[in-house]
Amino acid sequence: MGSGLWRVLGSWFLFSSAQWMFMVASGVAAYEEGGAGAVGVVAVARLVPALLAAPVAGSLVDRLDRGRVVAGSCALAALAFAVGALVVSDDLRYHAIRALGRLHAEAAAPELERLYPRATGHERLEIVAALIRIGAPTLLAFLKARLHDAEPEVRRVAADGVARVAPASELPLLVQLAQDPDWSVRNHAGWGLGRLGLAGGREALLALVRDMEPVVARTARSALTKLPPN
């Protein structure tokens, strides 16, 4: 057999193993939550998508490249397993959050936002970072709310995200962040003002050039070069 077929067989072995482990774990979790009836609901829930998708999927597979079908189905399964880990396991949750961010799994963004209030400190940081990577439609509103978080590290990551995604209409917010007591937040704000490249950010950047933190001052000088000339 060729190396390509061996890779397919290897991926199928790993996929099948993960699928069976997930099935057993989800059954145990369902039983602990709702007894035997809940296990039955989980079993039916696993079969319904297959019953609905089989007629259409069979026709599509015949028309598509086989390699892409295998890769796409495995990616979809990985996403489903990661989202499931968010729900059923506290121990795996941090790693699941991190994986969803790396996968840019936009479909998982609403679940990550709902998870945030009950997440631990490290999980909260990773949720913010994951949502920034994903770039969900509600990202900016989520980040602006995190700017008022009591945890400094969360505020810093949120400020980084705002600097990366804020549109021109958020110039006043970046100017405000440029005066924040936290030098890291000021540094992100300076970078964001340079990214926007708007003349309205010049005064704030000139103030940051005189910042006591050398990193902030250096970021501000670089940002000023991206603004239009006076």
N, C-alpha and C positions, 0 to 999 in steps of 0.2 A: 504493500500500500504506500501511496505517496505521503509526503510530509503534511500536505494540506488535509488529507483525510484523517491523519493521526491528530492534528490539531482540532478538527471537528469532533472526533470521538472524545478527546480530552475535555473539551469544553462541555460536551454533553454529559460526561461523567460528573463534572463539577456542578453543572446546573441541576442535574437530577438529584445529587446528594443534597444540595442546598434546598431544593424544592421539598424533599421528604423531611428534612430537618425542620423547615418552616412549617410544614403541615402538622408535624407532631407538636411543635412548640405552640402553635396557634390553638390546637385542640386542647392542650393542657391549660393554656391561659383562659380559654373559653370555659372550660369546666370549673376552674377556680372562681371565675366571675359569676357564672350562671348555671352551673350544673350540666347534666346530660343534654337538656334541651338546647343550651347554647352551643354545645358541640355539634348538634344536628344543624343548627342555623349556619354555623361556619362551614360545614360540609356542603350544604346547599349553595351557599354563597360562592364556593369554589367552582361548582359545576355550572352555575347559570351563565357566567361570561363565556365559557367554552361552548355551551349550547347555542348561545346567540351569535357568537362570532364564527363558528365552524363553517356555515355555508358560504359566507362572504370571504373569509380568510382562505379557504381552500381554492377559490377561484383566483384570488389575488396572488397567492404563492406561485401558481402556475405561470403567471405573467411577469414576475419579478425575478431579479438576480438572486440565486440561492444564497450566495455569500452574504448579501445585504439582509436577506430575510433572517438568517441565523444571527447575525450581529444585532439586528434590530430587536428580535425577540429576546435575546439575552440581556440587552440594555434595558428593555421594558421590565423584564423580570427583576433585574438588579434594583431598579427604581422602586418597584413594588415591595421588595424585601426591605429596602431601606426605610420606606414610609411605615411599613409594618413594625419595624424595630422601634420607631418613635413611640408607637402606641403600647407595645406589649413588654418592653424591657427598659427599666431604668439604667441597667448596667451598660447596655449597648447604645443608649440614646445619643451620647456625645459623638460616638464614632459614626452613627447614622446621620446626624446633622452635618458632620464634616463631609461625609460622602455625598450627600445631596447637594451641598455647595459645590464640590468638585465636579459633579455631573451637570451643574447648571440646570437642575431639575425644577423648572418653573411651575410644574403641576404641584410640587410639594410646598410652594411658598405659603399658601394660606394655612396649611397645617403647622408650619414653622412659626408663623405669627401667633397662632392660637396657643402654641406650646410655650411661648416666651414667658408669660406671667408665672407659670409654675416650674420653670426650669431653674437649675442651679446656676451659680455664678459663672463657671467655665462654660456651661451650656449656653448661657445667654450671650456671652461673647462670641461663641461659635455660630449661634443663630444669626446675629447681626452680620458677621463676616459672610455666612452662607447666603443670606439674602442679598448682600451687595454683589456677590459673584453671580447670583441668579438674575438679578436685575428685574424683579417683578414690577408690575405696573403700580403697585401701592408702596413701592420702596421708599420714596421720598417722604411720604407722610409718616411711615414707620420710623425712619431715621430721625426726623424732626422731633418726634415724641421721645426718642432715646436720648436726645441732647439734654433732657432734664433728669436723666437717671442719677440716682444717688451714687452709683459706682463709677469712679473716675475712668476706669478702663473701658467701660461701655460707652461713656461719653466720647472718649478719644476715637474709638472705632466708628461710632456714629458720625463724628465730625469728618473723619476720613471719607466715609461714604457720601456725605452731603457734598463735600468738595469735589467728588468725582462725578456726581450725577445732577447737581443743582443747575436748573436752567437760568437764563439771564434774569428772570423775574425774582429769583432768590438772592440777587445781589445784596439787598439790605441785610439778609440773614448772615451772609458771609462777612460783611463789614462788621456786624455785631460780634461774630465769633472771633474776629481778628483782635478784639479787645478782651477776650476771655482770660481769666487768671491762670488757666492751665496753658503752659507754653506749647504743649503738643497740639492742643486745639487751635491755638493761634497759628501754628505752623501749617496745619491742614487748611485753615482758612486762607492763608497767604497763597498756598499752592492753588486752591480753588479760584481765587481771584485772578491768578495768572491764567488759569485754564479758560475762564470766561473772556479775558482780554478786553474788559470794558473800562472806559475812561473813568467811570464812576467809582472804580475801586482804587484809583491812584492814591488818594489821600490816606486810605487805610494802609496801603502798602508802604508809603513813605514813612508812616509811623512805625511799621514793623521793621523797616530797615534799621531803625535805632533801637530795636529790641535788645534786651540784655542777653538773651539766649543767642549764641552765634548761629545755630542751625536755623532759627526763625529769621534772623537778619539775612542769611544767605538765600533762603527760599524767597524772601521778599524781593531781593535784588534781582534774582532770576525771573520772578513774575513780572517785575516792572518792564523787562525787555520785551514782553509779549503784549504790552498795552500800546494803543496807537499814540503817535507823537502828539505833544501839545499843539 
